[in-house]
């Protein structure tokens, strides 16, 4: 039997009211979904069994999350670097951004490879000539290096193929997902995996966060596009989820007992200088969604931070 090609979702799972919801991360050890609101400097924790929500507020924006090995809590990228999270406290491991760039850039999305290295990109400031770059923090020797100088616009969703031979990395304002050959922390052969405009998507919507399934499919959120798009290993569209009441779809992750539930974050229509008047048309922008993909797809396991 052929798989369905599209699902339409018309209501959120939980009305969390984020300004800039991002970075969902599922912890299978306790069935908790973590995600951030970058603009409000918040980290949300949702018990997916009881739907109980707790929120931590920080002094600096948290932009991505990673589980630490051995149940030690959460690592993150904050605006200025790589860190460990406590109860509303940030313990920095590395703050590699040049001081002269700090007012004009920040870290954005990030994820860990199977050795627990944390890769994360920064955002550009065109008027100040500050470009986005891809960084790598290695907890084995506490080193932090630029893995790719770019130049990138807004560095965004990244993740690995199930065999970890390919790293996917998003350049949002170019509407591009790159692929690298990946070998034990080393990147090579950067090439275009998907040019979304060439695939027929609007130039006014952008590739945002992503995750992968166990077949190597890439699930890419579309800011301003009301959808999640699955690209197969050849970069072709073969499945979409459309959200009729949310405009800015920001990121996604798999979770649930069978790893076949897709959790989706969204942002308010007015986030990042957007058109707040659109919120009336898309009233669930900023809320949390959950889509049951049982019998269709399962997620690829997310790796944990080794520090």
N, C-alpha and C positions, 0 to 999 in steps of 0.2 A: 504494500500500500504506500502510495506517495505521501510524503510529509506535507503538512499545511505550509503555505508560503507566507501567510500573514496572520497576525492576531491583532485585534483592536481592543484597547482597554479604555474604559470610559469613567473610571473612578479610582481614586487612590486607595492604597491599603491603610495608611496612617496619615492623618492631617498634622504634620509636624511644623509646617509654616516656615521653612528655611528661606533665607534671602539667597544664599548661594550654597545649596546642598551639593556635596561631592564625596568622592572617596569611599564608597561602601565596602565593607570588609566583614566577612562572616567567620565566626569562631565556632567550629564544629564541636569543640569540647564542652561548650555551655549553651549553644544555640543562640548566642547573642550576635546581633548585627551592629557593627560600629559604623558611623559615618560622620562627616564634618559639615559645619556651616562656616565656610571660610570668612565671609564678611562679618559674621557675628562672633568669631573666635570661639566657637562651640564645638564640642565633640558629643555626639549622641550615642547612647547605648540602648538597644531595643532587644528585650527578651522576645524572640520570635514565637515562643510557645504561649506566653501570657500576654504579650503586647505591652508589657510594662516598659516605660521609657524613663531613662535618667539622662541628665545633661551635665557636662563639665564645661566651665568657662575659663578661658586662659587669657593671659596678658598679651599674647601674640597669636596671630592667625595660625591655625593648624591646617595644612593643605593636603596631606595624605597620611595614611596609616598602614602599619604592618604589625602583625602579631609577632611577639618575641617567642623564641623557642623555650620549651619546658614550662609553658604557662606563666611566663614572667611578666605578662602585661602587654603594653603597646609601645611600639616605637613610632616615630612620625617624621615627616618633614614639617617644620614650622616655616614661617616666612623667611627666616634668616639662616636656616640650616637643619641638620639632622639631629634628632634628639630622642630621649626617652620621656614617656608621660607618666606622671603620678596623679594624685588627686588634685586636679587643677594646677599642677606644677609642671614645668618643662626643665629637663636636665639636658643641656646641649652636649653633643658629642663632637660636632664640627660646625663651624660657621664660616664657610669658605668664601662668601661673596666679598669682593673688594669693597672697602669702606665707601669709596666714591660712587659705587653703584647702588648702595643700600636704599637710598630714597626712591630709586627708580625701577627696581626689579624685586622679585621674590621667588622662592621656590613654589612649584605647583604640584603636579601629580608625581607619584613615585610607586615603586614596587621592588620586591626582593627576588633574587634568583635562589637556586636550590642550595647554594653555599651560604646564604644569608647576607649577601652583599645587597646594599640598598642603592638603587638607581633612581634619580629624580632630576627633573628638568626645571629650568627657570623661564620666566616670561620676559618679553622684550619691552623696551620703551623706545619707540621709533624716533621721537623728537630729541631724545638725549643720546641716541646712538648706542644704546645698551641692547645687546642681542641676547636671545635665549640660548642656553647651553645645557648639555646633559652631563650630570655629575654622577660619580660613583663613590659611595662610602663603603669601605671594607673593614668590618669590625675585627678581623683577624689581626690587623696591624694598626688599626685606628687611622688609616690613610684615607684622604679624600682627594680625588683627582677629577679633572674634566675628562669625561669619556668621549665626548664629541663637542668640538668648539662651535658647531652649527655653521652659520648663524640660523637660529630658529626664531619663530615669532612667539606664540604661546605654547611652550612645551606642555604636552598633555599625555593622555592615556598611554600606558605601556604595559607590556606583558610578554610572556614567552610561549612558544609552541610547546606542546606536551613533552617533546624530547629535548627541549631547551637548546635546540640548534639554531633557532631564529628568535631574535628580539624584535618586537613591534613597538613603534614609538610614533606618537602623533604630533604633528605641527599644525595647530588648529587653524590659524588664519591663512595658511596655504591650502587648507582643506585636504591635507595629505597625511597618510599613514605610511611611514617608512618601515622597511625590514632590514635587519642586519644579520649577517652570519655571526653566531655567538659561540664562543669557545672558552669556557671556564673563566668568565669575567672579561674577556677580550672581544671587542667589536671590530667588524670589518665589513667591507662591501655594502655600504649603505645604498639602498635603492628604493624607488617608489613602489610600495605594495599596492596602494590605492590612491588615486586622485579622484576625490568624491565628485567634483564637478564633471569630470569626464564620464563618471558613472551615471550622470543625469540628475544629481542632487543640486539644489539651489545654491547659488553663490552667497546667499544671505543666511544660510545655515552652515554650521561648521562641525567637523569631527571633534569630539570631546573625549571623555574617558572611555576605556575599553576593558574587556575581559576576554578570556578564551574558554572554549569548551574542550572536552576530551578528544574531539576529532580534529582539533586544530583550527576550528572556526573562530573568527575574530568578531566580537560583538561590540560595535562602536555606537556610542550615544551621539545624537545630533542636536547641538545647541541651536535653538531657533527652528528646529525641524520636526519637533513632536514625535520623535521615533528613535528606536534602536534598530540598527542594521547589522545583520550577520553577513560577513564576507567569508566565502570558503577559502581554502588554502591557495587558490589561484587568484584571489582578489575579486571574485564575482559575487554579486548579491544573490543570496538564495533564501533569505528569510527576513521579515521585518515585523516589528511590533510598533503599532501606532497608538499614541496617547491623545485622545480627542480633547482633553481638558488641560493639557500641560504643554507649554511651548518649548521651554529650555530644558531639554533632557540632558543631564550632565554626565552620568556614569552608571555603571552596573557591575554586579558581581553575582556569582552563583552561590547558593547555600541551601540550607534545609537538610533533613536527615539523609536524603538520597542525592544531594547536590544537584537537584533539578529544579530548584526555585530561583528565579532571577529577581534580584532586588535592585531597584532603580531609584536614583536620586534625581531631583530636579531643582531648578532655581526660579525665583520670582521674575516676572517679566521685566521689572525695573532694575534687576541686578546688573552690575558692570556697565552702568550707563545706558541700559536698555529702555524700551518704551513701556513705562508702567501702565499706560492706558490700555495695553493689551491684556492686563490681568483680568479684566472683566470678561473677555472672550475666553481666556484660559485660566479659570479660577483655581485650578489645582497645581499651578506652577509653584514649586517650592515644597510640595508634599512628597511623601514616600510611596512608591508603588512596589507591588509584588506580583509576579506573573508565574503561574504554574506551567512548567515545561515538561512535566512528567510524561514519559513515552516519546518525547521528541529529542531533548538534548540534556546532557549533563556537563557540569563544569569541570575544567582542569584544575587540579589542586593548586592553591596559592601557597607560595613558599614563605617561610618565616624568617624574621631578622635574627642574626646569630649573636647580636650583642646584648 
